[in-house]
Amino acid sequence: MMEQNILKESDVWLSQNGPSQHVVVSSRIRLARNLARIPFSTHAKSDELSHVTRLVGDTVQNSKSTQGFNLISLHDIPTTIRKYLKESHIISPELEKGDEHRLIYTSPDCRISIMVNEEDHIRIQGLAPGLNLKPLMEELDRIDTELIEVLPIAFSEQLGFLTACPTNLGTGLRVSVMLHLPGLVFCRLIEETLKMVQPHCLTVRGFYGEDSDYTGDLFQISNEASLGKSEDDIVDSVLIVVEKIIEKEEEARQKLFIERDLAVEDAIWRSYGLLSHARVMDTQEAMGLLSRIRLGIDRGYFKDLDHLRFNKLMFEIQPAHMEFKASFKEGAEKRDSVRADLLRSIFQTPCSNN
C-alpha cells in the first residue's frame, strides 16, 4: 500500500544533521492558502470540497516542484495510520479526523507535504532538522509560487492571503521551531526565558503544537500572527528569539555541569536505569527519561548514541507508531509493554561513559 511506504519514510529527514541540533530538534514552516469564491473547508459542501481536490490535484501533478509527490486520501485509511501521520507532524489534528475529500500530497522523503481541505483549502508544509528556517522557506516559496500562478487564490490587496483563521491573514505563514531545553528546565529558568517571546508576537506550544502539553522538555516557538509583516520579517523575528533561547540553554547547561554536576549525572543515569530495565512505560514517562539521556549525550556519557537517533526515537515511541510497527490492537497496557521492550532493546546494549 502506498501509505505504508510513506510511513516508512516519514522520519527519514530526522536522520540528517542540522544547525544547532544539540538544542533544536526541527524546524517547520507552513503556508495557508484558499481558493477564491469557494467557502472555507469547514463550511464547504461535499461537491465544493471535491472541486477543490480536483483543482489542487491537477496543479500539483503538473507543477515542476511537486513532481513525484505521493497522494493519500485520509478518508480511506485506518485511524491508526492517520494518528501515525499526525504524530510524525505530517498532518494536522484537523486532517486526522479523516473526513471526506481530505487529502495529502507528500514528497518522497516526507519533508514537504501539501494538505488539502484542512481548515484551509491548501496548507503547504515543510520540515527540516535543526535550525533550518531560511533554506526551508526558500523551498516552500518555490512550490507556493508555482501553485498560486495557476490556482485562483483568495487574496486581498488590503489583508493579503485570506484564511479561515484570522491569525493567519496576511502571509498565511506559520513558522515553528522545536527546542529541547532540559538545562533551563533543570535550573528552573524556563518560565522566565519563555517570557521573552511575548514582545515579539511569538507563542510557545508543546510537542504537538496548539493546545498540546509540554513533554520531554520540548517546546515549540512559533509566530502568533502573519498580518502586517513580510515572510522574511516573520522568519527573522523567530530566528532572533530562538537564537537567544539557544544561548540561554547553553549557558544553563554549562552552569549545571559546573555547579550541579553530580545531581545532573545522577538524573541522567537514573533515567538510563529505568529505560534499560522497565517492563511497562507510557509515552509521557518515556519522553521525560529520554530528555535526560539526550542531555547526557551532550555531556559525553554515551559514546555510541547521538542526537539523530534520539530525534527519531522520540517519534518511534508515540502511541500510533508503537501500534503500527508492532501490529497489535490490544490497548494502552499492551502498548506500554511493547514500548518498554523497545527501549530495553536499545538501552541494555552497553554504553560507554566517562
C-alpha positions as CSV (number, residue, x, y, z in Angstrom):
1,M,0.0,0.0,0.0
2,M,1.2,3.5,-0.9
3,E,0.5,4.9,2.6
4,Q,2.6,2.1,4.3
5,N,5.6,3.0,2.0
6,I,5.1,6.7,3.0
7,L,5.1,5.7,6.7
8,K,8.5,4.0,6.3
9,E,9.9,7.3,5.0
10,S,8.1,9.6,7.4
11,D,11.1,10.1,9.8
12,V,14.0,9.8,7.3
13,W,14.5,13.6,7.4
14,L,15.3,13.3,11.2
15,S,18.4,11.2,10.3
16,Q,20.1,14.3,8.8
17,N,22.3,16.7,10.6
18,G,21.1,20.3,11.1
19,P,22.4,23.5,12.6
20,S,22.3,23.8,16.4
21,Q,20.9,20.2,16.6
22,H,22.1,19.9,20.2
23,V,19.2,22.2,21.2
24,V,17.0,22.4,18.0
25,V,15.2,19.2,17.1
26,S,13.5,20.5,14.0
27,S,12.2,23.5,12.0
28,R,8.7,23.6,10.5
29,I,7.1,26.1,8.1
30,R,3.5,26.2,6.9
31,L,1.7,28.3,4.3
32,A,-2.1,28.6,4.3
33,R,-3.9,29.3,1.1
34,N,-7.5,29.2,-0.1
35,L,-9.3,29.2,-3.4
36,A,-11.4,32.2,-4.3
37,R,-15.2,32.0,-4.4
38,I,-15.3,28.7,-2.5
39,P,-16.3,28.5,1.2
40,F,-13.6,27.6,3.6
41,S,-13.3,23.8,4.1
42,T,-15.1,23.8,7.4
43,H,-18.2,25.4,5.7
44,A,-17.9,24.0,2.2
45,K,-20.3,21.4,0.9
46,S,-19.2,18.0,-0.3
47,D,-19.2,18.9,-4.0
48,E,-17.3,22.1,-3.3
49,L,-14.6,20.2,-1.4
50,S,-14.4,17.7,-4.2
51,H,-13.9,20.6,-6.7
52,V,-11.0,21.8,-4.5
53,T,-9.4,18.4,-4.6
54,R,-9.6,18.3,-8.4
55,L,-8.2,21.7,-8.9
56,V,-5.3,21.3,-6.5
57,G,-4.6,17.7,-7.6
58,D,-4.3,18.8,-11.3
59,T,-1.9,21.6,-10.3
60,V,0.3,19.5,-8.0
61,Q,0.6,16.8,-10.7
62,N,1.7,19.4,-13.3
63,S,4.0,21.5,-11.2
64,K,7.7,21.1,-11.6
65,S,8.4,21.5,-7.8
66,T,6.0,18.7,-6.8
67,Q,6.8,16.0,-9.4
68,G,7.0,12.6,-7.7
69,F,4.8,13.6,-4.7
70,N,2.6,10.8,-3.3
71,L,-1.1,11.1,-2.7
72,I,-3.0,9.8,0.3
73,S,-6.8,10.1,0.9
74,L,-7.2,10.5,4.6
75,H,-10.8,9.3,4.4
76,D,-9.7,5.9,3.0
77,I,-7.0,4.9,5.5
78,P,-7.3,3.4,9.0
79,T,-7.4,5.6,12.1
80,T,-4.1,4.3,13.3
81,I,-2.3,5.4,10.2
82,R,-3.9,8.9,10.4
83,K,-2.7,9.1,14.0
84,Y,0.7,7.9,12.9
85,L,0.9,10.7,10.3
86,K,-0.2,13.3,12.9
87,E,2.4,12.0,15.4
88,S,5.0,12.5,12.7
89,H,3.8,16.1,12.2
90,I,3.0,15.4,8.6
91,I,-0.7,16.1,9.0
92,S,-2.7,18.2,11.4
93,P,-5.3,17.2,14.0
94,E,-7.9,18.5,11.6
95,L,-6.9,16.1,8.9
96,E,-6.6,13.3,11.4
97,K,-10.4,13.2,11.5
98,G,-10.3,11.7,8.1
99,D,-13.4,13.5,6.7
100,E,-14.4,13.1,3.1
101,H,-12.3,14.9,0.4
102,R,-9.3,15.4,2.8
103,L,-6.0,14.6,1.0
104,I,-2.3,15.0,1.5
105,Y,0.5,15.1,-1.1
106,T,4.0,14.3,0.3
107,S,7.4,14.5,-1.2
108,P,9.2,11.1,-1.4
109,D,11.2,11.8,1.8
110,C,8.1,13.2,3.5
111,R,9.8,16.5,4.3
112,I,7.3,18.5,2.2
113,S,3.6,18.0,2.3
114,I,0.5,19.7,0.9
115,M,-2.6,19.2,2.9
116,V,-5.9,19.7,1.0
117,N,-9.2,20.7,2.7
118,E,-7.8,21.1,6.1
119,E,-9.0,24.2,7.9
120,D,-7.8,26.0,4.8
121,H,-8.1,24.6,1.2
122,I,-4.3,24.3,0.9
123,R,-1.6,24.1,3.5
124,I,1.9,23.7,2.2
125,Q,4.2,22.4,5.0
126,G,8.0,21.8,5.2
127,L,10.1,20.0,7.9
128,A,13.8,20.2,8.4
129,P,16.3,19.0,11.0
130,G,17.9,21.6,13.3
131,L,17.6,25.4,12.8
132,N,17.0,25.4,9.1
133,L,14.3,28.1,8.6
134,K,15.7,30.1,5.7
135,P,16.6,27.2,3.3
136,L,13.2,25.7,4.2
137,M,11.4,28.9,3.4
138,E,13.1,29.2,0.1
139,E,12.0,25.7,-0.8
140,L,8.4,26.2,0.2
141,D,8.3,29.6,-1.6
142,R,9.1,27.9,-4.9
143,I,6.2,25.4,-4.5
144,D,3.9,28.2,-3.4
145,T,4.8,30.4,-6.3
146,E,4.0,27.6,-8.8
147,L,0.7,26.8,-7.2
148,I,-0.6,30.4,-7.0
149,E,0.4,31.1,-10.6
150,V,-2.2,28.5,-11.7
151,L,-4.8,28.4,-9.0
152,P,-7.4,31.1,-8.3
153,I,-6.1,32.0,-4.8
154,A,-8.2,34.1,-2.4
155,F,-6.2,37.3,-1.9
156,S,-7.0,40.9,-0.8
157,E,-4.8,43.9,-1.5
158,Q,-5.5,45.1,2.0
159,L,-5.4,41.9,4.0
160,G,-3.2,39.6,2.0
161,F,-4.0,35.9,1.7
162,L,-7.5,35.2,3.1
163,T,-7.6,32.3,5.6
164,A,-10.1,30.5,7.7
165,C,-8.4,31.7,11.0
166,P,-7.9,35.4,11.3
167,T,-4.4,34.9,12.9
168,N,-3.2,33.5,9.6
169,L,-4.4,36.5,7.5
170,G,-1.6,38.3,5.6
171,T,1.2,36.0,4.6
172,G,-0.6,32.8,5.8
173,L,2.8,31.9,7.3
174,R,3.4,29.9,10.4
175,V,7.0,29.3,11.5
176,S,7.8,26.8,14.2
177,V,11.0,25.6,15.9
178,M,11.1,22.6,18.2
179,L,13.6,23.2,21.0
180,H,15.0,20.8,23.6
181,L,15.6,22.8,26.8
182,P,16.5,20.5,29.7
183,G,19.1,22.9,31.0
184,L,16.6,25.7,31.5
185,V,14.0,23.3,33.0
186,F,16.6,21.8,35.4
187,C,17.7,25.3,36.5
188,R,14.0,26.4,36.9
189,L,14.6,29.2,34.4
190,I,12.2,28.0,31.7
191,E,9.3,30.3,32.5
192,E,11.5,33.3,32.8
193,T,13.2,32.5,29.5
194,L,10.0,31.8,27.6
195,K,8.5,35.2,28.6
196,M,11.0,36.8,26.2
197,V,8.9,35.5,23.2
198,Q,5.8,37.6,24.0
199,P,7.1,41.1,22.9
200,H,8.0,39.6,19.5
201,C,4.4,38.3,18.9
202,L,5.5,34.7,19.3
203,T,3.9,31.9,21.3
204,V,5.1,28.7,23.0
205,R,3.4,25.3,22.4
206,G,4.0,21.7,23.3
207,F,5.3,18.7,21.3
208,Y,2.1,18.6,19.1
209,G,1.6,22.3,18.7
210,E,-1.6,24.2,19.6
211,D,-3.3,23.1,22.8
212,S,-0.7,20.3,23.5
213,D,1.2,19.8,26.7
214,Y,4.9,20.3,27.3
215,T,6.6,17.0,27.5
216,G,10.2,15.8,27.4
217,D,11.5,19.3,27.9
218,L,10.4,20.0,24.3
219,F,8.9,23.4,23.4
220,Q,7.7,24.9,20.1
221,I,8.3,28.5,19.4
222,S,6.1,30.0,16.6
223,N,4.7,33.2,15.4
224,E,1.2,34.2,16.6
225,A,0.1,36.3,13.6
226,S,1.1,36.8,10.0
227,L,-0.6,40.1,9.2
228,G,1.4,43.3,8.7
229,K,4.8,41.6,8.2
230,S,6.6,40.1,5.3
231,E,7.5,36.4,5.2
232,D,11.2,37.4,5.7
233,D,10.3,39.6,8.7
234,I,8.5,36.7,10.4
235,V,11.3,34.2,9.8
236,D,13.9,36.7,11.1
237,S,11.9,37.5,14.2
238,V,11.6,33.8,15.1
239,L,15.3,33.3,14.4
240,I,16.3,36.2,16.6
241,V,14.4,34.8,19.6
242,V,15.3,31.2,19.0
243,E,19.0,32.1,18.8
244,K,18.7,33.9,22.2
245,I,17.0,30.9,23.8
246,I,19.7,28.6,22.4
247,E,22.3,30.9,24.0
248,K,20.5,30.8,27.4
249,E,20.1,27.0,27.2
250,E,23.8,26.6,26.5
251,E,24.6,28.9,29.5
252,A,22.2,26.9,31.7
253,R,23.8,23.6,30.7
254,Q,27.3,24.9,31.3
255,K,26.2,26.2,34.8
256,L,24.6,22.8,35.6
257,F,27.7,20.8,34.6
258,I,29.8,23.1,36.8
259,E,27.6,23.8,39.9
260,R,25.4,20.7,40.0
261,D,27.3,18.1,38.1
262,L,26.6,15.2,40.5
263,A,22.8,15.9,40.5
264,V,22.7,16.1,36.7
265,E,24.8,12.9,36.4
266,D,22.5,11.1,38.8
267,A,19.4,12.2,36.9
268,I,20.8,11.0,33.6
269,W,21.9,7.6,34.9
270,R,18.7,7.1,36.8
271,S,16.9,7.7,33.5
272,Y,19.2,5.2,31.8
273,G,18.5,2.6,34.5
274,L,14.7,2.9,34.1
275,L,14.9,2.8,30.3
276,S,17.1,-0.3,30.3
277,H,15.1,-2.3,32.8
278,A,11.4,-1.1,32.9
279,R,8.7,-3.6,31.7
280,V,5.9,-1.0,31.3
281,M,6.3,2.6,30.3
282,D,3.8,5.2,29.0
283,T,4.7,7.9,26.5
284,Q,4.9,10.8,28.9
285,E,7.4,9.0,31.2
286,A,9.5,7.8,28.3
287,M,9.7,11.3,26.8
288,G,10.9,12.7,30.2
289,L,13.5,10.0,30.6
290,L,14.8,10.3,27.0
291,S,15.1,14.1,27.6
292,R,17.7,13.4,30.3
293,I,19.5,10.9,28.1
294,R,19.7,13.5,25.3
295,L,21.3,15.8,27.8
296,G,23.8,13.1,28.7
297,I,24.8,12.8,25.0
298,D,26.0,16.5,25.2
299,R,27.9,15.6,28.4
300,G,29.7,12.8,26.6
301,Y,28.2,9.9,28.7
302,F,27.0,7.8,25.7
303,K,29.7,7.4,23.0
304,D,27.5,5.1,21.0
305,L,24.4,7.3,20.9
306,D,23.8,10.6,19.1
307,H,21.1,13.3,18.7
308,L,19.9,11.9,15.4
309,R,19.0,8.5,16.8
310,F,17.1,10.2,19.7
311,N,15.2,12.6,17.4
312,K,13.8,9.5,15.6
313,L,13.2,7.6,18.9
314,M,11.0,10.4,20.3
315,F,8.7,9.8,17.4
316,E,9.0,6.0,17.4
317,I,7.7,5.7,21.0
318,Q,4.5,7.6,20.3
319,P,1.2,5.6,20.6
320,A,0.3,5.1,17.0
321,H,3.9,4.4,16.0
322,M,4.0,1.6,18.5
323,E,0.7,0.2,17.4
324,F,1.5,0.3,13.7
325,K,5.0,-1.1,13.9
326,A,4.1,-3.8,16.4
327,S,0.8,-4.6,14.5
328,F,-1.4,-5.0,17.6
329,K,-4.7,-3.6,18.8
330,E,-4.7,-4.6,22.4
331,G,-5.0,-1.3,24.2
332,A,-2.7,1.0,26.2
333,E,-1.4,-1.6,28.6
334,K,0.0,-3.8,25.8
335,R,1.3,-0.7,24.0
336,D,3.2,0.4,27.1
337,S,4.7,-3.0,27.4
338,V,5.8,-3.0,23.8
339,R,7.3,0.5,24.3
340,A,9.3,-0.7,27.3
341,D,10.5,-3.7,25.3
342,L,11.7,-1.4,22.5
343,L,13.6,0.9,24.9
344,R,15.2,-2.0,26.8
345,S,16.5,-3.4,23.5
346,I,18.2,-0.1,22.9
347,F,19.5,0.7,26.3
348,Q,20.6,-2.7,27.5
349,T,23.3,-2.5,24.9
350,P,26.4,-1.5,26.8
351,C,27.1,2.3,26.7
352,S,30.4,3.8,27.5
353,N,30.7,6.6,30.0
354,N,33.2,9.0,31.4
